[in-house]
Amino acid sequence: MTEQILITTTEKIPGKNYEVLGEVFGLTTQSKNVFKNIGASLKNVVGGEIGAYTEMMTESRDVAISRLRKNAAEMGADAVVMMRFDSGSIGTDMQSVAAYGTAVRYTD
């Protein structure tokens, strides 16, 4: 059921009227294991993309969106508008990602 919840970064959904239910969030904090951190440190010397961290951020984003959808479903929402991401580091090897937006229910 949660997969059916539309998530959009726009304020309006073309052709839909809706009522605002409130704000919704999806949060996660993740880290990589010590071996991947060592590999990332070595990569830092020569430069370039650190694949393990790119993978971690992609996973974090996907988890945050999934939790956002779950939160919206619990409120009885049909969609989430104005969705945004926020991220930040905790310490040297953890990353938090928040997906947030406004839950809405269609009125037509």
N, C-alpha and C positions, 0 to 999 in steps of 0.2 A: 504494500500500500504506500509506503513512503517514497518509492521510486516514482510514483505518479505525481508527486508534488513538484510543480514547476518552480525552478529557482531562476531568477533573473536579476541582472544588475540595474535594470531600468526601473523607473518609478511607475510607469503605466504598462499594463498588459493590453495590447491592441484587441479591441472587440469585447473586453471583459469589464464588468462593473464589480466592485468588491467593497467589503467593509474591512477595516483594519482590526486585527485581533491583538496585536502587540509585538514586542520585539522577541526575536528568537536567536539562539546561539548554538554553536557547535564548537567545542573546545578540545584540544589535545596537546599533550607535551610528550615529545619523543626524543630518544637519543640513540646513537649507534654504539655498538660494542667497542671494547678497548682496542681490538685489532684493527677495526676500520678507522678508529681515531688515529692510530699510529700511521696507517696508510695515508690518511688525510694530511697529517703533519708532514710526511715526506713529500707529498705532492705540493704542499705549500712552498717548499724550497724551490722547485722548478717551475711552478705556476701551472695554470690551466684549470679546467673544470674538475671539481672533486665529486666524482660520480656517486659515491656513497651518500654524500650530503644532499645532492640533487634528488636521489631516490628517497631519502628520508623526508625531504620537504614535499615531494609528490605524495608520498604515503600520508603525511600529516594533513595535507590539503584534502585528500579523499576522505580521511576519517572525520575531519571537521565538517565537511559537507554532509556526510552520512548522519552525523549527530545533529546537525542543523535541521535536516529533513525529519528526523525522529522527534525533535522538539516541536516542530511545526505540526506534525501529525497529532501529537498529544494535545495540541490546542484546537484541533479540528480544522486546520488550515487547508486550503486548496493550493496555495502558492506562497512563495516568499519573494518579495520585491526589494529592490535596493540592497541586494546582497553585496557584502564586502569582505575582504580578508584583512587580518592584522596578524603580524608575527613578531616574535622577539626571541632573543636568546636568554637562557637561564644558565649561568655559569659559562663554561667553555665548551660543553659538549651536549647541551640540551636545547631544543627548539620548541617553542609553543606557537600554535596556530589557532586563531579564532576566526570562524566564519559567522557573520551576523547579518541580520536583515529584519524586515518587517513581515510578519505572518498575516495573510489575508484570506478571507473566505468569499467565494463568488456569490453575488446576490442575484444573478440572472441565469 
